[in-house]
Amino acid sequence: MLNSSSDSATTASRVDEATGASTQPHRRLDLAGRAVLLATDGSPGAVAAARVAYALATKHHAKVNVVSVVDTRSAPIPPPLDAAIALGDVVGGETIHKEQEQAIRAELSGATGSSIDWPVRIMLGTPATSIVKEARHLGAVLIILGLRRHGRLDRVVNDETTLNVMRNASCPVLGAVAELSELPGRVLSAMDFSDGSLIAVRSAMAVVCDDAKLVLAYVRPMSGFLVDEGEARIHDMGVEAGFTKVAHELGQDGVTFDHVVLHHAPGESIACALLDYADEIGSDLIAAGSVRHSRLDRWMVGSVSTELVRDGRRSVLIVPPRGG
């Protein structure tokens, strides 16, 4: 186990003016007094997400806002009629909206065991697009929503709301599986020693319980990519140096962590290696930095974050690229 020490010479972090979210790996995600968006659809995952949101509001005094999206894709509406319905909601739907908001608050109160008075907004449209739009409107530093396993049919009908939110949001997104009943206590964070993976670690530390255990996992390239023994040895020395530097970087927060180097067999993806190890250690959250791929890139080489989300076994925290 590495016990990191304080670093008095760290570089000052830049903070996004709109959200307060860190744009540098040297700053932990700050939730105190910040807007957190909870997206709910009444599913088991959304219930778990509500419990997490409540815990973060209690622990960090985060300001939780709620959005519930009426999906118009199941009954396609021509654009002029769509706009007319939205206008009708504004003009004459106040009573109906208040009833819907009260019903959602009652549902959230049941999920958390406490009386909930969070602001609730009902939106009409495509869920992922609406959620991202509302997060930007609020200047949210975190989006929380439910996560479930996704099969090929979900992809065909474009029913991958959590994944699409993660691909387009400008702040970290936490997808909670139904089994998550409280703040995560054991976190596996994918580490490639980039700024993005450091930001993912610091973001994860903001959404865990006080005595959470953190494991940083580096997935070693398949042996075929390391031509000879000498090259492999140099690579391993670089990885150890990388972990030493990470310990120094995280030292300012007094973060304690284990680290592991994982190997994956030919034909096995990096995400599979991470998921298998998460099962082995009983991790209840996997954190990773996202790399924005084009559609062709995703088809050819896949995406670690995409695979983690589609698997749906573990709650996942995905942090977008800086400037994303």
N, C-alpha and C positions, 0 to 999 in steps of 0.2 A: 504494500500500500504506500502511496506517495502522500506525504503530508506537506502541502505547499506552504511556503513562507511568504511574508509580506514583501511586496515590491514597491519601494518608495519612488521609483523613477519611471513609473508607467506613463505612457503618452496620454494626454487628455483626450477624452472621447468627444466626438461630435454627436449632437442629439438632433434628430429631426424636429423641426420647429412645430410641425402640425401634430405629431403624435407623441413626442417625448421618447420615441423608441431609439435605441442605440444604433448607430451606424458604424461603430467600431467594436472590435472584439474585447475591448478592455472595460466594458461597462455592462453590469447586470441589468436585465430588463426591469424597469421601474414601474410597478403597478399602483403605487400609492397615489390615490386621488385621480387616477387615470381611467379613461373609459375602456371598458371591456365589453365586447358584444357577444351575447349568448344567442345563438340561433336555435330555435326549437320547433319541432314538428310532432311532438308527443310520442316519439319512438323511444324504445328502451335506452338507446344511446343518448338521446336528447335528455332523458331523465338523469343519466349519469353526468352529462355535461352541466346540468343545472346544479347538481351537488358540488361539482368542482367550482363553478362560478360562485356559489354561496360561500364556500370555504375560502376562496381568494378575496371575496368582499370582506369576510370576517378577519382574515389574517393581515391583508394589505390595505384594507379600506379602498379597494378598487370600486369604481362606479360602474355597476353592471347595468347595461341596457339590453333589452330583449327584442328580437325581431322574429316574426312568424310570417312566412311567405305563402300566399295562395298561388299554387303552381298553375299557370294558365296553359301549360303545354299539353295537358291531358284533354283539354277542350279548346282547340285553336280558335283565337279570336282575331278577326281582322283589325289591323292597326287603328282605324277610326273608331271602331266600337270599343276597343281596348281603352283608348283615351277617354271615351265617353263614360265608361264604367268608372275609371279613376276619378273623373270629374264628379260623377254622381256620388262617389264615396265622400269627397270633400264637402259637397253641398248638402246631401241628405243622409249620409251614412253615419253620422256621429253617434247616434244611439246604438246602432248595430256594432260599430267598432268598440264602443265602451263595453258592451256585453262580451264581445270576443276577448278584449283585453282582460276583463275580470275573470273570464273562464281560464285564460292562460295563467294569470297570477294564481288562481286557485290550484291549477295543476302543478305549478312550480312550488307552491306552498306545501302541497302534498309530497312532492319529491324531496324537499329539503327539511321538512318538519318544522318550518318557521313561517311566519307571516311575511309574504313577499310584496313589496311595493315598488319594485323596479319599473322604470318606464318601459312600456311595451308599444311596439309599432307593428301594425299589420300592413304587409306589402303585397302587391299584385304583380306577378311576373315569373321569370325564371329564377328558381331559388338561389343558385350560385351567384348569378349576376346581381341579384337584389341584395344578397348578404354582403358582397364585396362593396357595393355602392353605399350601403348603410354604414359599414365600417369606416369608409373614407369620409363620409358625412360627419360621423361622430369624432373622427380622429382617434379611433380605437387603437390601442397598443397590442391587443390580443383578441382573437376570435375563438370562441369555444363552440363546438357543435358535436353531435353524435357521429359515431363511426360504426359501420357494419361491414361484413364481408361483401365483396362485389364480384359477380360472375360475368361471363361473356355477354349475357343478355343485358345486364346493366349498361355495359359499354355500348352495345348496339343501340339502345334507346336513350343513350346519353344520361342515364340516371346515376351519375357519380358526383353528387353535390359536394361532398367533402373534398374530394380530389380536385374538382374544378375551383373551389374556393381557395385551396392551397396553391393552385397554379397561378391565381390572379391577385391574391391579396398582397398588400404592401406591408403587412405586419405578421408576426407569428400566428399560426393556426394550430389549435389543439383539438384533435379528434378523439373523443372519449368513447371507449367501448362500454357496453352495458354493464360489464362486471366491475367497472371502476366506481367504488362507493365512497372514496375520499381522495384527498390529494395523494399523488403518487409517492411511494416510499422507496422504490428501487428503480433507478433510471439507467438505461443503456444509451449512450450517446455515440453516434458514429463519428469517428475522428479521422480526418485526412490531413490535419495540420494546417488547413487553410483558415483564413479569417472567418469564413462562413461556418465552419465546424466549431470554432471557438464561440461565435455568437450563439449558435445552437445550444452549447453547453450553458452559457450564461442565461439564456432564455429559459432553459429547463429548470435551472436552480430557482427561478422565480415562481414556479408553479408546483413545487414539491412540499412535502411536510418537513418539519424542523429536523428530524433525524434521518432524512433520506440518504440512501446509499447511491453513490454515483460510480458507474463503470464506463470508462472510455474504451471504445473498441476500434482498432485499426484492422482492416481486412487486407491481408497480404496478397499481392498479385499472384496469380497461378505460377507455379515453378517454371513453366515454359517461357515466361516473360523475363526471367532472370537467367541469363545464358550460362553462367558458370558459378562455381562455388565462391570465387572472389567477389563477383558482382553481388551475389546474394548476401555475403557478409557485409559488404559496404552498405547495402540497402538496409540490413538489420541495424547497423550502427546508426544510420540516419534516423530510423524509427525511434530508437531509444533516445537519441538526442532530441527528437521532436517531442517525446513525452516529457523529457526534462524541462524543455522550454515551456511546454503547456503548464507544468506544475508551477513554474515561476510566474507565468501570466495570470494564473488563477489565484495566486498567493494573496493578492490584496483582499480577497473575500474570505480567506481562510478555508478554502474548499479542500476537502479531503476526498481522494478518489482512488479506485483501483484502475489498472489498465490491463488490456489483453490484446494480443495479436492473434487474429483469427485466420484460418486457412480455409479456402474453399476448393472443392473438387472441380475438375473440368465439367462444364455444363451447369454448374451451380452458380447462381448470381450472388453478388455482394449482399443484396437484401435477404436472400435465403440464409446466408451465413449469419447475418445479424439476428434474424428471426429465430433460428435454431438455438443460438446462444441465449437469446432472451428467454426462450422456453427453459433452457437449462438452469438459468439463475433465478427464474421467477420474476423477471422484470415486468413492471406494470406500465412503463412508459418508454418508448424509443424516441430519441430526439435526433434530428438530422438537419443539416443545412441543405437548401434546395438549389439546384442548378437549373435555370430555365432552358429547356431544350426545345428545338423546333419539333414539329410533328414528325418530320423525317428522322430526326435524331432519336426520338422516342421509339419509333418503329424499328430502327436498326440496332440501337444499343440499349434501349430500355432506360429506365430511370429508377434509381434506388428509392427515392421518396414515393414514386408511383407504386412500386411493388409493395412497399411497406403499408401504404394506405389500402390498396386493394386486398391485401391478405386479411386485414381486419381482425387479427388475433390479439393484437396489443394496441393500447392507446398510443397515439403518435403525435409528436410535436414537430411541425415542419416550419422552418424559418426561411423566409425568402432571401434571395441574393440582395446585397446592398444596392440601393438605388432601384429595387424591383417594385 
